[in-house]
């Protein structure tokens, strides 16, 4: 997510390859947890916020 300067922030699908953590397996663990909480949704190769309200929450 890239905050806009002077424009409202919006959600966009992110490729799984864009998401990485410092330790192996950490990214998948976080994505799984967020998915179970229904805060994100999964596409074949992408991840999206479930709702734009999560950007400002």
PyMOL commands that place a pseudoatom at each C-alpha (Angstrom):
pseudoatom trace, name=CA, resn=UNK, resi=1, chain=A, elem=C, hetatm=0, pos=[0.000, 0.000, 0.000]
pseudoatom trace, name=CA, resn=UNK, resi=2, chain=A, elem=C, hetatm=0, pos=[1.365, 3.394, -0.946]
pseudoatom trace, name=CA, resn=UNK, resi=3, chain=A, elem=C, hetatm=0, pos=[-0.203, 6.343, 0.860]
pseudoatom trace, name=CA, resn=UNK, resi=4, chain=A, elem=C, hetatm=0, pos=[-1.254, 9.068, -1.549]
pseudoatom trace, name=CA, resn=UNK, resi=5, chain=A, elem=C, hetatm=0, pos=[-0.128, 12.629, -1.160]
pseudoatom trace, name=CA, resn=UNK, resi=6, chain=A, elem=C, hetatm=0, pos=[-3.240, 14.807, -1.134]
pseudoatom trace, name=CA, resn=UNK, resi=7, chain=A, elem=C, hetatm=0, pos=[-5.438, 11.995, -2.471]
pseudoatom trace, name=CA, resn=UNK, resi=8, chain=A, elem=C, hetatm=0, pos=[-7.419, 9.333, -0.622]
pseudoatom trace, name=CA, resn=UNK, resi=9, chain=A, elem=C, hetatm=0, pos=[-5.624, 6.028, -0.130]
pseudoatom trace, name=CA, resn=UNK, resi=10, chain=A, elem=C, hetatm=0, pos=[-7.173, 3.093, -1.958]
pseudoatom trace, name=CA, resn=UNK, resi=11, chain=A, elem=C, hetatm=0, pos=[-6.659, -0.623, -1.867]
pseudoatom trace, name=CA, resn=UNK, resi=12, chain=A, elem=C, hetatm=0, pos=[-5.162, -2.610, -4.714]
pseudoatom trace, name=CA, resn=UNK, resi=13, chain=A, elem=C, hetatm=0, pos=[-4.296, -6.265, -5.158]
pseudoatom trace, name=CA, resn=UNK, resi=14, chain=A, elem=C, hetatm=0, pos=[-0.694, -7.046, -4.269]
pseudoatom trace, name=CA, resn=UNK, resi=15, chain=A, elem=C, hetatm=0, pos=[1.206, -9.874, -5.853]
pseudoatom trace, name=CA, resn=UNK, resi=16, chain=A, elem=C, hetatm=0, pos=[2.391, -12.447, -3.336]
pseudoatom trace, name=CA, resn=UNK, resi=17, chain=A, elem=C, hetatm=0, pos=[5.907, -11.907, -4.700]
pseudoatom trace, name=CA, resn=UNK, resi=18, chain=A, elem=C, hetatm=0, pos=[5.725, -8.274, -3.465]
pseudoatom trace, name=CA, resn=UNK, resi=19, chain=A, elem=C, hetatm=0, pos=[5.164, -9.395, 0.112]
pseudoatom trace, name=CA, resn=UNK, resi=20, chain=A, elem=C, hetatm=0, pos=[8.130, -10.581, 2.094]
pseudoatom trace, name=CA, resn=UNK, resi=21, chain=A, elem=C, hetatm=0, pos=[9.313, -10.765, 5.685]
pseudoatom trace, name=CA, resn=UNK, resi=22, chain=A, elem=C, hetatm=0, pos=[12.729, -11.026, 7.269]
pseudoatom trace, name=CA, resn=UNK, resi=23, chain=A, elem=C, hetatm=0, pos=[12.403, -14.709, 8.106]
pseudoatom trace, name=CA, resn=UNK, resi=24, chain=A, elem=C, hetatm=0, pos=[11.313, -17.565, 5.825]
pseudoatom trace, name=CA, resn=UNK, resi=25, chain=A, elem=C, hetatm=0, pos=[7.721, -18.673, 6.363]
pseudoatom trace, name=CA, resn=UNK, resi=26, chain=A, elem=C, hetatm=0, pos=[6.795, -15.521, 8.253]
pseudoatom trace, name=CA, resn=UNK, resi=27, chain=A, elem=C, hetatm=0, pos=[4.908, -13.960, 5.342]
pseudoatom trace, name=CA, resn=UNK, resi=28, chain=A, elem=C, hetatm=0, pos=[2.710, -17.014, 4.779]
pseudoatom trace, name=CA, resn=UNK, resi=29, chain=A, elem=C, hetatm=0, pos=[1.966, -17.255, 8.514]
pseudoatom trace, name=CA, resn=UNK, resi=30, chain=A, elem=C, hetatm=0, pos=[0.829, -13.626, 8.657]
pseudoatom trace, name=CA, resn=UNK, resi=31, chain=A, elem=C, hetatm=0, pos=[-1.237, -13.936, 5.461]
pseudoatom trace, name=CA, resn=UNK, resi=32, chain=A, elem=C, hetatm=0, pos=[-2.920, -17.075, 6.775]
pseudoatom trace, name=CA, resn=UNK, resi=33, chain=A, elem=C, hetatm=0, pos=[-3.800, -15.361, 10.046]
pseudoatom trace, name=CA, resn=UNK, resi=34, chain=A, elem=C, hetatm=0, pos=[-5.193, -12.272, 8.280]
pseudoatom trace, name=CA, resn=UNK, resi=35, chain=A, elem=C, hetatm=0, pos=[-7.158, -14.505, 5.916]
pseudoatom trace, name=CA, resn=UNK, resi=36, chain=A, elem=C, hetatm=0, pos=[-8.720, -16.478, 8.774]
pseudoatom trace, name=CA, resn=UNK, resi=37, chain=A, elem=C, hetatm=0, pos=[-9.766, -13.157, 10.336]
pseudoatom trace, name=CA, resn=UNK, resi=38, chain=A, elem=C, hetatm=0, pos=[-11.282, -12.236, 6.938]
pseudoatom trace, name=CA, resn=UNK, resi=39, chain=A, elem=C, hetatm=0, pos=[-9.206, -9.067, 6.729]
pseudoatom trace, name=CA, resn=UNK, resi=40, chain=A, elem=C, hetatm=0, pos=[-7.695, -10.062, 3.393]
pseudoatom trace, name=CA, resn=UNK, resi=41, chain=A, elem=C, hetatm=0, pos=[-8.820, -12.084, 0.394]
pseudoatom trace, name=CA, resn=UNK, resi=42, chain=A, elem=C, hetatm=0, pos=[-6.731, -14.286, -1.866]
pseudoatom trace, name=CA, resn=UNK, resi=43, chain=A, elem=C, hetatm=0, pos=[-6.586, -14.527, -5.638]
pseudoatom trace, name=CA, resn=UNK, resi=44, chain=A, elem=C, hetatm=0, pos=[-4.477, -17.051, -7.543]
pseudoatom trace, name=CA, resn=UNK, resi=45, chain=A, elem=C, hetatm=0, pos=[-1.329, -14.954, -7.186]
pseudoatom trace, name=CA, resn=UNK, resi=46, chain=A, elem=C, hetatm=0, pos=[-2.592, -11.875, -5.332]
pseudoatom trace, name=CA, resn=UNK, resi=47, chain=A, elem=C, hetatm=0, pos=[-3.709, -10.711, -1.911]
pseudoatom trace, name=CA, resn=UNK, resi=48, chain=A, elem=C, hetatm=0, pos=[-6.193, -7.858, -1.307]
pseudoatom trace, name=CA, resn=UNK, resi=49, chain=A, elem=C, hetatm=0, pos=[-7.545, -6.013, 1.683]
pseudoatom trace, name=CA, resn=UNK, resi=50, chain=A, elem=C, hetatm=0, pos=[-11.105, -7.087, 2.362]
pseudoatom trace, name=CA, resn=UNK, resi=51, chain=A, elem=C, hetatm=0, pos=[-12.279, -3.472, 2.711]
pseudoatom trace, name=CA, resn=UNK, resi=52, chain=A, elem=C, hetatm=0, pos=[-10.788, 0.002, 2.246]
pseudoatom trace, name=CA, resn=UNK, resi=53, chain=A, elem=C, hetatm=0, pos=[-11.767, 0.878, 5.823]
pseudoatom trace, name=CA, resn=UNK, resi=54, chain=A, elem=C, hetatm=0, pos=[-8.788, -1.227, 6.950]
pseudoatom trace, name=CA, resn=UNK, resi=55, chain=A, elem=C, hetatm=0, pos=[-6.415, 1.381, 5.513]
pseudoatom trace, name=CA, resn=UNK, resi=56, chain=A, elem=C, hetatm=0, pos=[-7.566, 4.045, 7.957]
pseudoatom trace, name=CA, resn=UNK, resi=57, chain=A, elem=C, hetatm=0, pos=[-8.539, 1.806, 10.883]
for i in range(1, 57): cmd.bond("trace and resi %d" % i, "trace and resi %d" % (i + 1))
show_as sticks, trace
zoom trace
